[in-house]
Amino acid sequence: MQKYTYEDKCTMYLSDYYTMMYGFIGKHLIEDLGIEGEKALRKGTREFGYDRAEVKREKALKAGLKINMKTLFANFPDLPNDPRFRRELQELNEQERVSHTLRCTMAEAWDRYGHRKVGRIYCEEFHPACYSHYCFDLTQVNLPMTLTQDGDDHCDFNVVLRPENVPDNLKPVCFSEYDPLYVEPEIKDEPISAKDGFGSLSVKLYYYLFKCAVSICGEAGEAAIVSGLKEYASAAIDAMKEHAKEDALEYNEQYVHDNFPFDMDTVHDTHWTGYADNNSRKVLQKNLCDLVVVSL
């Protein structure tokens, strides 16, 4: 059995709680609101993908990199590696990235709580939105198999950006062969902490789910979000207490800070900057963070 450090376990748990949040909110959007709730879930997931792509593209352009498959997957990671994750990379170059995901811990977390259908929606919406948008909405994203689909034993990614599908004015922006004077800069990616990475992405994912739920479903959308948060809070508290006990650690403020993606004081959490223009932060504070604090 593989032994994990405390830092490894924090990364693993942060990933799981990030994934659980999507599962519980998605479950209530679909079960409580039907088709309209699913529309909100899908739209929110796509908007999250667009946001994540734009942040990465801006960093790449600022660094002088081309915008293509190689830089999408090789530069400026926004999360550290989960030590449980297993992937078989078959090809990575400017035009394509071909890989098989053999173990996906997000799929495992969704399965653990009966959220496979919700997880399938994430796969269907996030990956095409993010990967295509990074390359100016020109990428072809093929995902014929996923671990969230019944009967599939791996995820099959074939993500392609072909020069013939790129306008002439963008070819030099995307491909070094169309920019004869181009010299690829040396990029030294700064290590990112799991807490900061999952903290930022959790706020963004939640924000877009809330925004789309309210814009499409109104007050009923917010009510579904509240129900999802409360059930998520209960499950996360139980899981954190169990994990702390297994690791012979005290379940306290420091443990929650290290292992849970959301800060308990959302007012002073800088991850909310630019993502607090609706009632989403206050709703999460009351129906998630305050409940976690009471459990300590």
MOKAZI-V642737 format. One record per residue. N is the residue number from 1. RES is the residue in one letter. OMEGA is omega in degrees with one decimal (999 if undefined). Layout:
((N | RES | OMEGA) (N | RES | OMEGA))
This chain:
((1 | M | -178.7) (2 | Q | 177.7) (3 | K | -178.4) (4 | Y | 173.0) (5 | T | 177.2) (6 | Y | 178.3) (7 | E | 176.1) (8 | D | -177.4) (9 | K | 177.0) (10 | C | 177.2) (11 | T | -179.1) (12 | M | -177.5) (13 | Y | 176.7) (14 | L | 177.5) (15 | S | -178.4) (16 | D | -177.7) (17 | Y | 172.3) (18 | Y | -179.5) (19 | T | 179.5) (20 | M | 179.9) (21 | M | 179.0) (22 | Y | -177.8) (23 | G | -177.8) (24 | F | 177.6) (25 | I | 179.2) (26 | G | 178.5) (27 | K | -176.8) (28 | H | 175.4) (29 | L | -178.4) (30 | I | -176.0) (31 | E | -175.9) (32 | D | -170.6) (33 | L | 174.9) (34 | G | -175.5) (35 | I | -179.4) (36 | E | 176.8) (37 | G | 177.1) (38 | E | 176.0) (39 | K | 179.9) (40 | A | 179.6) (41 | L | -178.6) (42 | R | -178.7) (43 | K | 178.7) (44 | G | 178.9) (45 | T | 178.1) (46 | R | -178.6) (47 | E | 174.3) (48 | F | 178.0) (49 | G | 178.4) (50 | Y | -179.1) (51 | D | -177.9) (52 | R | 178.8) (53 | A | -177.3) (54 | E | 178.0) (55 | V | -179.3) (56 | K | 179.7) (57 | R | 179.7) (58 | E | 178.2) (59 | K | -178.6) (60 | A | 179.6) (61 | L | 179.8) (62 | K | -179.8) (63 | A | 179.4) (64 | G | 179.5) (65 | L | 172.1) (66 | K | -179.8) (67 | I | -176.6) (68 | N | -176.2) (69 | M | -178.7) (70 | K | -178.0) (71 | T | 177.7) (72 | L | -172.1) (73 | F | -175.1) (74 | A | -173.7) (75 | N | 174.3) (76 | F | 174.5) (77 | P | 178.1) (78 | D | 175.6) (79 | L | 172.2) (80 | P | 178.1) (81 | N | 171.9) (82 | D | -175.0) (83 | P | 179.2) (84 | R | -172.3) (85 | F | 178.7) (86 | R | -178.5) (87 | R | 173.8) (88 | E | 179.7) (89 | L | -176.6) (90 | Q | -178.5) (91 | E | 173.0) (92 | L | 175.1) (93 | N | -175.6) (94 | E | -174.3) (95 | Q | -175.9) (96 | E | 172.2) (97 | R | -179.1) (98 | V | -178.3) (99 | S | 172.3) (100 | H | 171.7) (101 | T | -175.3) (102 | L | 174.4) (103 | R | 178.3) (104 | C | -177.4) (105 | T | 174.3) (106 | M | 178.1) (107 | A | 179.7) (108 | E | 179.2) (109 | A | 178.2) (110 | W | 178.0) (111 | D | -177.1) (112 | R | -177.2) (113 | Y | 177.4) (114 | G | -175.2) (115 | H | -176.3) (116 | R | -179.7) (117 | K | 178.2) (118 | V | 178.9) (119 | G | 177.7) (120 | R | 177.9) (121 | I | 177.1) (122 | Y | -179.8) (123 | C | -177.6) (124 | E | -172.6) (125 | E | -173.8) (126 | F | -172.9) (127 | H | 177.0) (128 | P | -178.4) (129 | A | -176.3) (130 | C | -174.0) (131 | Y | 179.1) (132 | S | -175.4) (133 | H | 178.5) (134 | Y | -179.3) (135 | C | 172.7) (136 | F | 177.7) (137 | D | -178.3) (138 | L | -177.1) (139 | T | 170.8) (140 | Q | -177.7) (141 | V | 179.6) (142 | N | -178.7) (143 | L | -173.1) (144 | P | -180.0) (145 | M | 175.8) (146 | T | 178.8) (147 | L | 173.9) (148 | T | 179.4) (149 | Q | 179.1) (150 | D | 177.3) (151 | G | 179.9) (152 | D | -178.5) (153 | D | 174.1) (154 | H | 173.4) (155 | C | -176.3) (156 | D | -178.6) (157 | F | 171.7) (158 | N | -172.5) (159 | V | -165.5) (160 | V | 171.3) (161 | L | -177.1) (162 | R | 179.5) (163 | P | -178.6) (164 | E | 177.9) (165 | N | -177.0) (166 | V | 177.8) (167 | P | -176.3) (168 | D | -177.1) (169 | N | -179.4) (170 | L | -179.3) (171 | K | 178.4) (172 | P | 178.3) (173 | V | -174.3) (174 | C | -169.9) (175 | F | -179.2) (176 | S | -178.4) (177 | E | 178.9) (178 | Y | 179.2) (179 | D | -171.9) (180 | P | -177.5) (181 | L | -174.7) (182 | Y | 172.8) (183 | V | -176.9) (184 | E | -179.3) (185 | P | 173.6) (186 | E | -178.6) (187 | I | 175.5) (188 | K | -179.0) (189 | D | 176.9) (190 | E | 178.2) (191 | P | 180.0) (192 | I | 179.6) (193 | S | 177.9) (194 | A | -178.5) (195 | K | -179.2) (196 | D | -178.8) (197 | G | -179.6) (198 | F | 176.2) (199 | G | 179.2) (200 | S | -176.4) (201 | L | 178.0) (202 | S | 177.6) (203 | V | -177.5) (204 | K | -179.1) (205 | L | 178.4) (206 | Y | -178.3) (207 | Y | -177.1) (208 | Y | 175.8) (209 | L | 178.6) (210 | F | -178.0) (211 | K | -177.2) (212 | C | 177.0) (213 | A | -178.6) (214 | V | -177.7) (215 | S | -177.9) (216 | I | -172.2) (217 | C | 177.1) (218 | G | -177.4) (219 | E | 178.1) (220 | A | 177.1) (221 | G | 178.0) (222 | E | 179.2) (223 | A | 178.3) (224 | A | 176.7) (225 | I | 179.5) (226 | V | 179.0) (227 | S | 178.5) (228 | G | 180.0) (229 | L | -178.3) (230 | K | 178.6) (231 | E | 175.7) (232 | Y | 179.9) (233 | A | -179.4) (234 | S | -179.2) (235 | A | -178.5) (236 | A | 178.2) (237 | I | 178.6) (238 | D | -178.2) (239 | A | 179.8) (240 | M | 178.4) (241 | K | 180.0) (242 | E | -179.9) (243 | H | 178.9) (244 | A | 178.8) (245 | K | 178.8) (246 | E | -177.1) (247 | D | 179.7) (248 | A | 179.0) (249 | L | 178.2) (250 | E | 174.7) (251 | Y | -176.4) (252 | N | -176.5) (253 | E | -178.3) (254 | Q | 179.2) (255 | Y | 179.3) (256 | V | 179.4) (257 | H | -175.6) (258 | D | -167.7) (259 | N | -177.4) (260 | F | -170.4) (261 | P | -178.1) (262 | F | 170.2) (263 | D | -176.7) (264 | M | 177.9) (265 | D | -175.6) (266 | T | -179.3) (267 | V | -175.4) (268 | H | 178.1) (269 | D | -175.1) (270 | T | 177.2) (271 | H | -179.4) (272 | W | 179.8) (273 | T | -177.9) (274 | G | -178.6) (275 | Y | -178.3) (276 | A | -177.7) (277 | D | 173.2) (278 | N | -175.9) (279 | N | -171.0) (280 | S | -177.2) (281 | R | -178.8) (282 | K | 179.0) (283 | V | 179.3) (284 | L | 178.6) (285 | Q | -175.8) (286 | K | -169.2) (287 | N | 175.1) (288 | L | -172.3) (289 | C | -179.8) (290 | D | 179.0) (291 | L | 176.2) (292 | V | -180.0) (293 | V | -179.9) (294 | V | -177.3) (295 | S | -175.6) (296 | L | 999))
